[in-house]
Amino acid sequence: MKIFKTSVLMLCGLAALQSALADGVKRAPVLDTYTQECASCHMAYAPALLPAASWQRIMASLSKHYGVDASLDATTQKKIGTWLSDNAATGKRTSLEPPKDRITQSDWFLRKHNSHEVAPSVWKRASVGSPSNCNACHPKAAQGDFEEDQVRIPK
């Protein structure tokens, strides 16, 4: 009986882990400071969408953050930067540094959103706008959930 209980517990744990990692993006605990500061301008991207080195460069250049001054006080910058690095991509598919530290230019993003999966015309729809608008097709993107069975491409 003890072996049966142990086996059941192990299977439940593996099922939960597989579900959490099925989309290849680990889910980090929410950091309210990150959500408040970063989601005030754009989606608070899951830390696991970029490697630590990319997050470090992004956090070190907030005064010119993709053409906008997104400067933070030193304490907040350090807190967010540490959290991003601690929860950054580590898998071989997601840990490669993309050009200009852009999620939408990463190898894994381009592979998942190739023209066979997502027609180029989708990005031009007003309801989508651009490849960086993850929420348009991934309703749980803000929670780091990119499960393919949840994808809803808007008209």
DSSP file (Angstrom, degrees, kcal/mol; ACC not computed):
  #  RESIDUE AA STRUCTURE BP1 BP2  ACC     N-H-->O    O-->H-N    N-H-->O    O-->H-N    TCO  KAPPA ALPHA  PHI   PSI    X-CA   Y-CA   Z-CA
    1    1 A M     >        0   0    0      0, 0.0     4,-2.4     0, 0.0     5,-0.2   0.000 360.0 360.0 360.0 -39.2    0.0    0.0    0.0
    2    2 A K  H  >  +     0   0    0      1,-0.2     4,-2.4     2,-0.2     5,-0.2   0.904 360.0  49.6 -62.4 -41.2    2.9    2.4    0.8
    3    3 A I  H  > S+     0   0    0      2,-0.2     4,-2.6     1,-0.2    -1,-0.2   0.899 109.7  52.2 -64.2 -39.9    4.4    1.9   -2.6
    4    4 A F  H  > S+     0   0    0      2,-0.2     4,-2.6     1,-0.2    -2,-0.2   0.934 110.6  46.9 -61.0 -47.4    1.0    2.5   -4.2
    5    5 A K  H  X S+     0   0    0     -4,-2.4     4,-2.5     1,-0.2    -2,-0.2   0.914 113.0  49.3 -62.0 -42.9    0.6    5.8   -2.3
    6    6 A T  H  X S+     0   0    0     -4,-2.4     4,-2.4     2,-0.2    -1,-0.2   0.915 111.7  49.1 -62.4 -42.9    4.2    6.9   -3.2
    7    7 A S  H  X S+     0   0    0     -4,-2.6     4,-2.5     2,-0.2    -2,-0.2   0.909 111.1  49.5 -63.0 -43.1    3.6    6.1   -6.9
    8    8 A V  H  X S+     0   0    0     -4,-2.6     4,-2.5     2,-0.2    -2,-0.2   0.925 111.9  48.4 -62.7 -45.0    0.3    8.0   -6.9
    9    9 A L  H  X S+     0   0    0     -4,-2.5     4,-2.4     1,-0.2    -2,-0.2   0.903 112.0  49.3 -62.3 -41.8    2.0   11.0   -5.3
   10   10 A M  H  X S+     0   0    0     -4,-2.4     4,-2.6     2,-0.2    -2,-0.2   0.916 111.4  49.1 -64.5 -42.5    4.9   10.9   -7.7
   11   11 A L  H  X S+     0   0    0     -4,-2.5     4,-2.5     2,-0.2    -2,-0.2   0.902 111.4  49.4 -63.9 -41.1    2.5   10.7  -10.7
   12   12 A C  H  X S+     0   0    0     -4,-2.5     4,-2.3     2,-0.2    -1,-0.2   0.916 112.3  48.3 -63.5 -42.3    0.5   13.6   -9.5
   13   13 A G  H  X S+     0   0    0     -4,-2.4     4,-2.4     1,-0.2    -2,-0.2   0.910 112.4  47.9 -64.6 -42.6    3.6   15.7   -9.0
   14   14 A L  H  X S+     0   0    0     -4,-2.6     4,-3.0     2,-0.2    -2,-0.2   0.888 110.5  52.0 -65.5 -38.7    4.9   14.8  -12.4
   15   15 A A  H  X S+     0   0    0     -4,-2.5     4,-2.4     2,-0.2    -2,-0.2   0.915 111.1  47.3 -63.6 -42.1    1.6   15.6  -14.0
   16   16 A A  H  X S+     0   0    0     -4,-2.3     4,-2.3     2,-0.2    -2,-0.2   0.917 114.1  47.0 -64.9 -43.1    1.6   19.0  -12.3
   17   17 A L  H  X S+     0   0    0     -4,-2.4     4,-2.1     2,-0.2    -2,-0.2   0.927 112.1  49.9 -64.6 -44.7    5.1   19.7  -13.4
   18   18 A Q  H  X S+     0   0    0     -4,-3.0     4,-0.9     1,-0.2    -2,-0.2   0.913 111.5  49.1 -60.9 -42.2    4.4   18.6  -16.9
   19   19 A S  H  < S+     0   0    0     -4,-2.4     3,-0.5     1,-0.2     4,-0.3   0.914 111.9  48.5 -62.8 -43.1    1.4   20.9  -17.1
   20   20 A A  H  < S+     0   0    0     -4,-2.3    -1,-0.2     1,-0.2     3,-0.2   0.825 122.3  33.4 -67.5 -31.7    3.3   23.8  -15.7
   21   21 A L  H >< S+     0   0    0     -4,-2.1     3,-2.2    -5,-0.2    -1,-0.2   0.354  84.5 106.0-107.6   6.0    6.2   23.4  -18.2
   22   22 A A  T 3< S+     0   0    0     -4,-0.9    -1,-0.2    -3,-0.5    -2,-0.1   0.830  84.1  47.4 -57.5 -34.2    4.3   22.0  -21.2
   23   23 A D  T 3  S-     0   0    0     -4,-0.3    -1,-0.3     2,-0.2    -2,-0.1   0.445 114.8-115.5 -89.1   1.6    4.7   25.3  -23.0
   24   24 A G  S <  S+     0   0    0     -3,-2.2     2,-0.6     1,-0.2    67,-0.2   0.488  83.1 109.6  82.5   2.1    8.4   25.6  -22.2
   25   25 A V        -     0   0    0     -5,-0.2    -2,-0.2   119,-0.1    -1,-0.2  -0.945  62.3-140.9-115.9 116.4    8.0   28.7  -20.1
   26   26 A K        -     0   0    0     -2,-0.6     2,-0.6    22,-0.1    22,-0.4  -0.475  20.1-125.7 -72.9 147.2    8.5   28.4  -16.4
   27   27 A R        -     0   0    0     -2,-0.1   117,-0.1    20,-0.1    -1,-0.1  -0.829  21.5-153.6 -99.9 125.6    6.1   30.4  -14.3
   28   28 A A        -     0   0    0     -2,-0.6     2,-0.1     1,-0.1     3,-0.1  -0.625  28.8 -97.7 -93.0 151.8    7.6   32.7  -11.8
   29   29 A P        -     0   0    0      0, 0.0     2,-0.1     0, 0.0    -1,-0.1  -0.435  54.8 -95.8 -62.5 145.3    5.9   33.9   -8.6
   30   30 A V        -     0   0    0     -2,-0.1     2,-0.7     1,-0.1     3,-0.1  -0.398  30.4-155.8 -68.6 135.7    4.3   37.3   -9.2
   31   31 A L    >>  -     0   0    0      1,-0.1     4,-2.1    -2,-0.1     3,-0.6  -0.940   3.7-157.9-110.6 107.3    6.4   40.3   -8.2
   32   32 A D  H 3> S+     0   0    0     -2,-0.7     4,-3.0     1,-0.3     5,-0.2   0.848  90.8  57.6 -55.4 -37.9    3.9   43.1   -7.6
   33   33 A T  H 3> S+     0   0    0      1,-0.2     4,-2.5     2,-0.2     5,-0.3   0.907 107.3  48.3 -60.3 -42.2    6.6   45.8   -8.1
   34   34 A Y  H <>>S+     0   0    0     -3,-0.6     4,-2.8     2,-0.2     5,-0.8   0.936 112.9  47.5 -62.9 -46.8    7.3   44.4  -11.5
   35   35 A T  H  X5S+     0   0    0     -4,-2.1     4,-1.3     1,-0.2    -2,-0.2   0.931 114.2  47.1 -60.9 -46.4    3.7   44.4  -12.5
   36   36 A Q  H  <5S+     0   0    0     -4,-3.0     4,-0.2    -5,-0.2    -2,-0.2   0.922 121.3  35.2 -62.5 -45.6    3.1   47.9  -11.2
   37   37 A E  H  <5S+     0   0    0     -4,-2.5     3,-0.2    -5,-0.2    -2,-0.2   0.937 128.0  30.3 -78.4 -47.6    6.1   49.4  -12.9
   38   38 A C  H >X5S+     0   0    0     -4,-2.8     4,-1.8    -5,-0.3     3,-1.5   0.866 114.7  55.7 -86.4 -37.5    6.4   47.5  -16.1
   39   39 A A  T 3<<S+     0   0    0     -4,-1.3    -1,-0.2    -5,-0.8    -3,-0.1   0.530  88.9  78.9 -76.0  -3.2    2.7   46.7  -16.9
   40   40 A S  T 34 S+     0   0    0     -4,-0.2    -1,-0.3    -3,-0.2    -2,-0.1   0.723 112.3  21.4 -73.3 -18.2    1.8   50.3  -16.7
   41   41 A C  T <4 S-     0   0    0     -3,-1.5     2,-0.3     1,-0.4    -2,-0.2   0.685 136.1  -6.0-116.1 -31.3    3.2   50.7  -20.2
   42   42 A H  S  < S-     0   0    0     -4,-1.8    -1,-0.4     3,-0.0    91,-0.1  -0.917  93.5 -57.1-153.4 174.5    3.1   47.2  -21.7
   43   43 A M        -     0   0    0     -2,-0.3     2,-1.5    89,-0.2    -3,-0.1  -0.332  54.5-115.2 -58.0 140.5    2.4   43.6  -20.8
   44   44 A A        -     0   0    0     -5,-0.1    -1,-0.1    -3,-0.0    -5,-0.1  -0.664  40.4-142.0 -78.6  93.2    4.5   42.4  -17.9
   45   45 A Y        -     0   0    0     -2,-1.5    97,-0.1     1,-0.1    -7,-0.0  -0.259  19.7-101.3 -62.7 141.1    6.4   39.8  -19.8
   46   46 A A    >   -     0   0    0     95,-0.2     3,-2.0     1,-0.1     4,-0.2  -0.396  26.9-129.3 -60.0 133.9    7.2   36.5  -18.1
   47   47 A P  G >  S+     0   0    0      0, 0.0     3,-1.5     0, 0.0    42,-0.8   0.815 104.7  66.9 -56.4 -31.1   10.8   36.5  -16.9
   48   48 A A  G 3  S+     0   0    0    -22,-0.4   -22,-0.1    40,-0.3    43,-0.1   0.437  80.9  78.9 -74.1   2.7   11.3   33.1  -18.6
   49   49 A L  G <  S+     0   0    0     -3,-2.0    -1,-0.3    40,-0.1    60,-0.1   0.609 101.5  32.7 -84.1 -11.3   10.8   34.6  -22.0
   50   50 A L  S <  S-     0   0    0     -3,-1.5    39,-2.8    -4,-0.2    45,-0.1  -0.976  88.0-107.4-138.9 153.1   14.4   36.0  -22.0
   51   51 A P  B >>  -a   89   0A   0      0, 0.0     4,-1.9     0, 0.0     3,-0.6  -0.368  39.0-104.4 -74.3 162.1   17.7   34.8  -20.5
   52   52 A A  H 3> S+     0   0    0     37,-0.5     4,-2.8     1,-0.2     5,-0.2   0.866 118.9  58.3 -55.7 -41.1   19.2   36.6  -17.5
   53   53 A A  H 3> S+     0   0    0      1,-0.2     4,-1.9     2,-0.2    -1,-0.2   0.880 106.5  49.0 -60.9 -37.3   21.8   38.4  -19.6
   54   54 A S  H <> S+     0   0    0     -3,-0.6     4,-2.5     2,-0.2    -1,-0.2   0.936 111.5  48.3 -66.6 -45.9   19.1   40.0  -21.7
   55   55 A W  H  X S+     0   0    0     -4,-1.9     4,-2.9     1,-0.2     5,-0.2   0.899 109.6  53.9 -61.0 -39.7   17.1   41.1  -18.6
   56   56 A Q  H  X S+     0   0    0     -4,-2.8     4,-1.8     1,-0.2    -1,-0.2   0.913 110.4  45.9 -62.8 -42.0   20.3   42.6  -17.1
   57   57 A R  H  X S+     0   0    0     -4,-1.9     4,-0.8     2,-0.2    -1,-0.2   0.910 113.2  50.2 -66.2 -40.9   21.0   44.7  -20.2
   58   58 A I  H >< S+     0   0    0     -4,-2.5     3,-0.9     1,-0.2    -2,-0.2   0.937 112.9  45.7 -62.1 -46.1   17.4   45.8  -20.3
   59   59 A M  H >< S+     0   0    0     -4,-2.9     3,-0.8     1,-0.2    -1,-0.2   0.806 110.1  55.0 -68.7 -28.6   17.4   46.8  -16.7
   60   60 A A  H 3< S+     0   0    0     -4,-1.8    -1,-0.2     1,-0.2    -2,-0.2   0.624 112.1  43.9 -78.7 -12.4   20.8   48.6  -17.1
   61   61 A S  T X<  +     0   0    0     -3,-0.9     3,-1.6    -4,-0.8    -1,-0.2  -0.089  67.6 129.7-124.0  36.6   19.4   50.7  -19.9
   62   62 A L  G X   +     0   0    0     -3,-0.8     8,-3.4     1,-0.3     3,-1.2   0.743  65.2  69.6 -64.3 -23.2   16.0   51.8  -18.6
   63   63 A S  G 3  S+     0   0    0      1,-0.3    -1,-0.3     6,-0.2     8,-0.1   0.729 114.6  28.0 -68.8 -18.2   16.7   55.5  -19.4
   64   64 A K  G X  S+     0   0    0     -3,-1.6     2,-1.3     5,-0.1     3,-0.5  -0.361  82.5 168.6-134.4  54.5   16.5   54.5  -23.1
   65   65 A H  B X  S-B   68   0B   0      3,-2.2     3,-1.0    -3,-1.2    -3,-0.1  -0.557  80.0 -40.8 -76.2  92.1   14.1   51.6  -22.9
   66   66 A Y  T 3  S-     0   0    0     -2,-1.3    -1,-0.3     1,-0.3     3,-0.1   0.892 125.5 -39.4  51.1  44.3   13.2   50.9  -26.5
   67   67 A G  T <  S+     0   0    0     -3,-0.5     2,-0.4     1,-0.2    -1,-0.3   0.476 124.7  93.5  90.5   3.5   13.0   54.7  -27.1
   68   68 A V  B <  S-B   65   0B   0     -3,-1.0    -3,-2.2    -6,-0.1     2,-1.0  -0.958  76.8-119.4-128.9 145.5   11.3   55.6  -23.8
   69   69 A D        +     0   0    0     -2,-0.4    -6,-0.2    -5,-0.2    -5,-0.1  -0.761  39.4 163.3 -83.7 106.5   12.8   56.8  -20.5
   70   70 A A        +     0   0    0     -8,-3.4    -7,-0.2    -2,-1.0    -1,-0.1  -0.099  17.4 163.2-113.5  32.0   11.6   54.1  -18.1
   71   71 A S        -     0   0    0     -9,-0.2     2,-0.3    -8,-0.1    -2,-0.0  -0.140  16.1-168.1 -56.1 146.0   14.0   55.0  -15.3
   72   72 A L        -     0   0    0      1,-0.0   -10,-0.1     2,-0.0    -1,-0.1  -0.874  32.2 -89.0-128.2 161.6   13.3   53.7  -11.8
   73   73 A D     >  -     0   0    0     -2,-0.3     4,-2.8     1,-0.1     5,-0.2  -0.388  47.2-106.8 -67.4 156.7   14.8   54.5   -8.4
   74   74 A A  H  > S+     0   0    0      1,-0.2     4,-2.4     2,-0.2     5,-0.2   0.850 116.9  51.0 -57.3 -40.9   17.9   52.3   -7.6
   75   75 A T  H  > S+     0   0    0      2,-0.2     4,-2.3     1,-0.2    -1,-0.2   0.933 113.7  43.3 -64.8 -46.2   16.1   50.2   -5.0
   76   76 A T  H  > S+     0   0    0      2,-0.2     4,-2.7     1,-0.2     5,-0.3   0.908 113.5  52.2 -66.3 -41.9   13.1   49.3   -7.3
   77   77 A Q  H  X S+     0   0    0     -4,-2.8     4,-2.7     1,-0.2    -2,-0.2   0.916 111.6  46.3 -60.7 -43.6   15.5   48.7  -10.2
   78   78 A K  H  X S+     0   0    0     -4,-2.4     4,-2.5    -5,-0.2     5,-0.2   0.915 112.4  50.4 -65.6 -43.0   17.6   46.3   -8.2
   79   79 A K  H  X S+     0   0    0     -4,-2.3     4,-2.0     2,-0.2    -2,-0.2   0.939 116.2  40.5 -61.7 -48.4   14.5   44.5   -6.8
   80   80 A I  H  X S+     0   0    0     -4,-2.7     4,-2.8     2,-0.2     5,-0.2   0.924 115.1  52.2 -67.3 -44.4   13.0   44.0  -10.3
   81   81 A G  H  X S+     0   0    0     -4,-2.7     4,-2.4    -5,-0.3    -2,-0.2   0.895 110.4  47.6 -59.7 -42.2   16.3   43.2  -11.9
   82   82 A T  H  X S+     0   0    0     -4,-2.5     4,-2.7     2,-0.2    -1,-0.2   0.924 112.8  48.8 -64.8 -44.6   17.2   40.5   -9.4
   83   83 A W  H  X S+     0   0    0     -4,-2.0     4,-1.4    -5,-0.2    -2,-0.2   0.915 111.9  48.9 -62.2 -43.8   13.7   38.9   -9.7
   84   84 A L  H  < S+     0   0    0     -4,-2.8     3,-0.3     1,-0.2     4,-0.2   0.935 114.2  45.4 -61.9 -46.4   13.9   38.9  -13.5
   85   85 A S  H >< S+     0   0    0     -4,-2.4     3,-1.0     1,-0.2    -2,-0.2   0.906 111.5  52.3 -64.0 -42.0   17.4   37.3  -13.5
   86   86 A D  H 3< S+     0   0    0     -4,-2.7    -1,-0.2     1,-0.2    -2,-0.2   0.778 119.7  35.2 -65.3 -25.9   16.4   34.8  -10.8
   87   87 A N  T 3< S+     0   0    0     -4,-1.4    -1,-0.2    -3,-0.3    -2,-0.2   0.175  92.3 127.5-114.4  16.0   13.4   33.7  -12.9
   88   88 A A  S <  S-     0   0    0     -3,-1.0   -40,-0.3    -4,-0.2     7,-0.1  -0.107  71.6 -70.3 -70.5 169.4   14.9   34.1  -16.4
   89   89 A A  B     +a   51   0A   0    -39,-2.8   -37,-0.5   -42,-0.8    -1,-0.2  -0.312  50.4 165.4 -59.8 139.0   15.0   31.5  -19.2
   90   90 A T        +     0   0    0    -42,-0.1    -1,-0.1   -39,-0.1     5,-0.1   0.498  40.7 102.2-130.3 -17.0   17.3   28.6  -18.5
   91   91 A G  S  > S-     0   0    0    -67,-0.2     4,-2.1   -43,-0.1     3,-0.5  -0.318  80.6-115.6 -71.2 155.6   16.2   26.0  -21.0
   92   92 A K  T  4 S+     0   0    0      1,-0.2     4,-0.3     2,-0.2    -1,-0.1   0.794 114.7  53.0 -63.8 -26.3   18.3   25.4  -24.1
   93   93 A R  T  4 S+     0   0    0      1,-0.2    15,-0.5     2,-0.1    -1,-0.2   0.836 121.4  27.4 -75.9 -32.5   15.4   26.6  -26.3
   94   94 A T  T  4 S+     0   0    0     -3,-0.5    -5,-0.2     1,-0.1    -2,-0.2   0.524 102.0  77.6-109.6  -7.4   14.9   29.9  -24.5
   95   95 A S     <  +     0   0    0     -4,-2.1     2,-0.3   -45,-0.1    -1,-0.1   0.514  65.7 106.1 -88.0  -2.3   18.2   30.8  -23.0
   96   96 A L  S    S-     0   0    0     -4,-0.3    12,-0.1    -5,-0.2    11,-0.1  -0.593  79.0-116.3 -74.1 135.6   19.8   32.1  -26.3
   97   97 A E        -     0   0    0     -2,-0.3     3,-0.1   -47,-0.1    -2,-0.1  -0.602  30.9-141.0 -75.8 120.8   20.1   35.9  -26.3
   98   98 A P    >   -     0   0    0      0, 0.0     3,-2.1     0, 0.0     8,-0.2  -0.381  34.0 -77.8 -79.1 160.1   17.9   37.3  -29.1
   99   99 A P  G >  S-     0   0    0      0, 0.0     3,-1.9     0, 0.0     6,-0.2  -0.314 116.5  -2.2 -56.0 135.1   18.9   40.2  -31.2
  100  100 A K  G 3  S-     0   0    0      1,-0.3     3,-0.1    -3,-0.1    -3,-0.0   0.698 119.1 -81.7  54.5  22.1   18.5   43.6  -29.4
  101  101 A D  G <  S+     0   0    0     -3,-2.1     2,-0.6     1,-0.2    -1,-0.3   0.814  85.2 155.1  55.3  33.6   17.1   41.5  -26.4
  102  102 A R    X   -     0   0    0     -3,-1.9     3,-1.8     1,-0.2     4,-0.3  -0.829  42.0-151.2 -96.6 121.8   13.7   41.4  -28.2
  103  103 A I  G >  S+     0   0    0     -2,-0.6     3,-1.7     1,-0.3     6,-0.3   0.894  97.6  58.0 -54.2 -42.6   11.4   38.5  -27.2
  104  104 A T  G 3  S+     0   0    0      1,-0.3    -1,-0.3     5,-0.1    28,-0.0   0.540 105.2  50.8 -72.0  -5.0    9.8   38.6  -30.7
  105  105 A Q  G <  S+     0   0    0     -3,-1.8    -1,-0.3    -6,-0.2    -2,-0.2   0.326  83.7 116.5-109.8   5.4   13.2   38.1  -32.3
  106  106 A S  S <> S-     0   0    0     -3,-1.7     4,-2.5    -4,-0.3     5,-0.2  -0.407  75.0-119.5 -73.2 151.4   14.2   35.1  -30.2
  107  107 A D  H  > S+     0   0    0      1,-0.2     4,-2.3     2,-0.2     5,-0.2   0.909 113.4  49.2 -56.2 -45.1   14.7   31.7  -32.0
  108  108 A W  H  > S+     0   0    0    -15,-0.5     4,-2.4     2,-0.2    -1,-0.2   0.890 110.8  50.0 -66.8 -37.7   12.0   30.0  -30.0
  109  109 A F  H  > S+     0   0    0     -6,-0.3     4,-2.1     2,-0.2    -1,-0.2   0.946 112.6  46.7 -64.1 -47.2    9.4   32.8  -30.6
  110  110 A L  H  < S+     0   0    0     -4,-2.5    -2,-0.2     1,-0.2    -1,-0.2   0.867 113.0  50.0 -63.3 -36.4   10.1   32.8  -34.4
  111  111 A R  H >< S+     0   0    0     -4,-2.3     3,-0.9    -5,-0.2    -1,-0.2   0.916 114.3  43.8 -66.9 -43.3    9.9   29.0  -34.4
  112  112 A K  H 3< S+     0   0    0     -4,-2.4    -2,-0.2     1,-0.2    -1,-0.2   0.769 120.8  40.6 -73.4 -25.9    6.5   29.0  -32.5
  113  113 A H  T 3< S+     0   0    0     -4,-2.1    -1,-0.2    -5,-0.2    -2,-0.2  -0.093  82.7 146.6-115.1  33.1    5.1   31.9  -34.6
  114  114 A N    X>  -     0   0    0     -3,-0.9     4,-3.2     1,-0.1     3,-1.2  -0.143  67.2 -96.5 -67.0 168.4    6.3   30.9  -38.0
  115  115 A S  T 34 S+     0   0    0      1,-0.3    -1,-0.1     2,-0.2    -2,-0.0   0.675 124.4  58.5 -65.2 -16.9    4.2   31.6  -41.1
  116  116 A H  T 34 S+     0   0    0      1,-0.1    -1,-0.3     3,-0.1     3,-0.2   0.804 116.7  33.5 -77.5 -30.1    2.8   28.1  -41.1
  117  117 A E  T <4 S+     0   0    0     -3,-1.2     2,-0.5     1,-0.3    -2,-0.2   0.865 132.8  23.9 -89.3 -43.9    1.4   28.7  -37.6
  118  118 A V  S  < S-     0   0    0     -4,-3.2    -1,-0.3    -5,-0.0     5,-0.1  -0.962  81.2-132.8-130.2 113.3    0.6   32.4  -37.7
  119  119 A A    >>  -     0   0    0     -2,-0.5     3,-2.0    -3,-0.2     4,-0.6  -0.362  22.5-120.8 -62.7 141.3   -0.1   34.0  -41.1
  120  120 A P  H >> S+     0   0    0      0, 0.0     3,-0.6     0, 0.0     4,-0.5   0.798 111.6  65.0 -54.0 -29.4    1.8   37.3  -41.5
  121  121 A S  H >> S+     0   0    0      1,-0.2     3,-0.7     2,-0.2     4,-0.5   0.754  87.6  69.8 -66.9 -23.4   -1.5   39.1  -42.0
  122  122 A V  H X4 S+     0   0    0     -3,-2.0     3,-1.4     1,-0.2     7,-0.3   0.905  93.3  55.9 -60.6 -41.2   -2.5   38.2  -38.4
  123  123 A W  H << S+     0   0    0     -3,-0.6    -1,-0.2    -4,-0.6    -2,-0.2   0.747 104.0  55.7 -64.4 -22.4    0.1   40.7  -37.1
  124  124 A K  H << S+     0   0    0     -3,-0.7    -1,-0.3    -4,-0.5    -2,-0.2   0.564  80.6 111.0 -88.3  -9.4   -1.5   43.5  -39.1
  125  125 A R  S XX S-     0   0    0     -3,-1.4     4,-3.1    -4,-0.5     3,-1.5  -0.396  73.2-130.6 -66.3 141.0   -4.9   43.0  -37.6
  126  126 A A  T 34 S+     0   0    0      1,-0.3    -1,-0.1     2,-0.2     4,-0.0   0.836 109.0  58.8 -59.2 -32.9   -6.0   45.9  -35.4
  127  127 A S  T 34 S+     0   0    0      1,-0.1    -1,-0.3     2,-0.1    28,-0.1   0.638 119.6  27.9 -73.5 -14.2   -7.0   43.4  -32.7
  128  128 A V  T <4 S+     0   0    0     -3,-1.5     2,-1.4    -6,-0.2    -2,-0.2   0.768  76.6 178.5-110.0 -56.7   -3.4   42.1  -32.6
  129  129 A G     <  -     0   0    0     -4,-3.1    -2,-0.1    -7,-0.3    -3,-0.1  -0.276  61.2  -4.0  86.7 -52.1   -1.3   45.0  -33.6
  130  130 A S  S >  S-     0   0    0     -2,-1.4     3,-1.7     3,-0.1    -6,-0.0  -0.981  73.7 -97.7-165.3 164.1    2.2   43.4  -33.4
  131  131 A P  T 3  S+     0   0    0      0, 0.0    -2,-0.0     0, 0.0    -1,-0.0   0.735 116.8  65.1 -62.0 -21.6    4.0   40.3  -32.3
  132  132 A S  T 3  S+     0   0    0      1,-0.2     2,-1.6     2,-0.1     3,-0.2   0.550  76.8  89.4 -80.8  -5.1    4.7   41.8  -28.9
  133  133 A N    X   +     0   0    0     -3,-1.7     3,-1.7     1,-0.2     4,-0.5  -0.523  50.0 164.5 -89.3  69.3    1.0   41.9  -28.0
  134  134 A C  G >>  +     0   0    0     -2,-1.6     4,-2.7     1,-0.3     3,-1.2   0.845  66.2  65.5 -55.8 -38.4    1.0   38.4  -26.5
  135  135 A N  G 34 S+     0   0    0      1,-0.3    -1,-0.3    -3,-0.2     6,-0.1   0.732  86.1  72.9 -60.1 -22.8   -2.4   39.0  -24.7
  136  136 A A  G <4 S+     0   0    0     -3,-1.7    -1,-0.3     1,-0.2    -2,-0.2   0.891 119.5  11.2 -60.8 -39.6   -4.1   39.3  -28.1
  137  137 A C  T <4 S+     0   0    0     -3,-1.2    15,-2.7    -4,-0.5    -2,-0.2   0.637 125.9  59.2-113.1 -22.3   -3.9   35.5  -28.7
  138  138 A H    ><  -     0   0    0     -4,-2.7     3,-2.2    13,-0.2     4,-0.3  -0.843  63.2-169.9-112.7  92.9   -2.7   34.2  -25.3
  139  139 A P  T 3  S+     0   0    0      0, 0.0     3,-0.2     0, 0.0    -1,-0.1   0.710  87.8  42.5 -60.0 -20.6   -5.4   35.2  -22.8
  140  140 A K  T > >S+     0   0    0      5,-0.4     5,-2.1     1,-0.1     3,-1.3   0.078  76.7 117.5-111.1  23.5   -3.3   34.1  -19.9
  141  141 A A  G X 5 +     0   0    0     -3,-2.2     3,-2.3     1,-0.3   -95,-0.2   0.867  69.1  61.5 -58.8 -38.5    0.0   35.5  -21.1
  142  142 A A  G 3 5S+     0   0    0      1,-0.3    -1,-0.3    -4,-0.3    -2,-0.1   0.754 104.9  49.3 -62.4 -22.6    0.3   37.9  -18.2
  143  143 A Q  G < 5S-     0   0    0     -3,-1.3    -1,-0.3     2,-0.2    -2,-0.2   0.342 123.4-106.6 -94.8   5.2    0.4   34.8  -15.9
  144  144 A G  T < 5S+     0   0    0     -3,-2.3     2,-0.7     1,-0.2    -3,-0.2   0.678  75.5 140.0  79.6  17.0    3.1   33.3  -18.1
  145  145 A D      < +     0   0    0     -5,-2.1    -5,-0.4     1,-0.1    -1,-0.2  -0.853  13.8 157.9-101.0 110.5    0.7   30.7  -19.5
  146  146 A F        +     0   0    0     -2,-0.7    -1,-0.1  -121,-0.1     5,-0.1  -0.043  15.5 160.8-119.4  28.5    1.3   30.2  -23.2
  147  147 A E    >   -     0   0    0      1,-0.1     3,-1.6     2,-0.1     4,-0.4  -0.262  41.8-134.6 -54.5 133.0   -0.4   26.8  -23.6
  148  148 A E  G >  S+     0   0    0      1,-0.3     3,-1.2     2,-0.2    -1,-0.1   0.815 102.7  61.3 -62.9 -31.4   -1.2   26.1  -27.2
  149  149 A D  G 3  S+     0   0    0      1,-0.2    -1,-0.3     3,-0.0    -2,-0.1   0.580 102.3  54.2 -74.5  -5.5   -4.7   24.8  -26.4
  150  150 A Q  G <  S+     0   0    0     -3,-1.6    -1,-0.2     2,-0.0    -2,-0.2   0.503  79.9 120.3 -99.0  -8.2   -5.5   28.2  -24.9
  151  151 A V    <   +     0   0    0     -3,-1.2     2,-0.4    -4,-0.4   -13,-0.2  -0.361  35.8 179.2 -65.6 131.9   -4.5   30.2  -28.0
  152  152 A R        -     0   0    0    -15,-2.7    -1,-0.1    -2,-0.1    -3,-0.0  -0.891  14.5-156.0-134.2 101.7   -7.3   32.3  -29.5
  153  153 A I        -     0   0    0     -2,-0.4   -16,-0.1     1,-0.0   -25,-0.1  -0.694  22.5-133.6 -81.4 116.7   -6.3   34.3  -32.6
  154  154 A P              0   0    0      0, 0.0   -29,-0.1     0, 0.0   -26,-0.1  -0.262 360.0 360.0 -71.5 156.6   -8.7   37.2  -32.9
  155  155 A K              0   0    0    -28,-0.1   -29,-0.1   -29,-0.0   -27,-0.1   0.451 360.0 360.0 -77.0 360.0  -10.4   38.2  -36.1
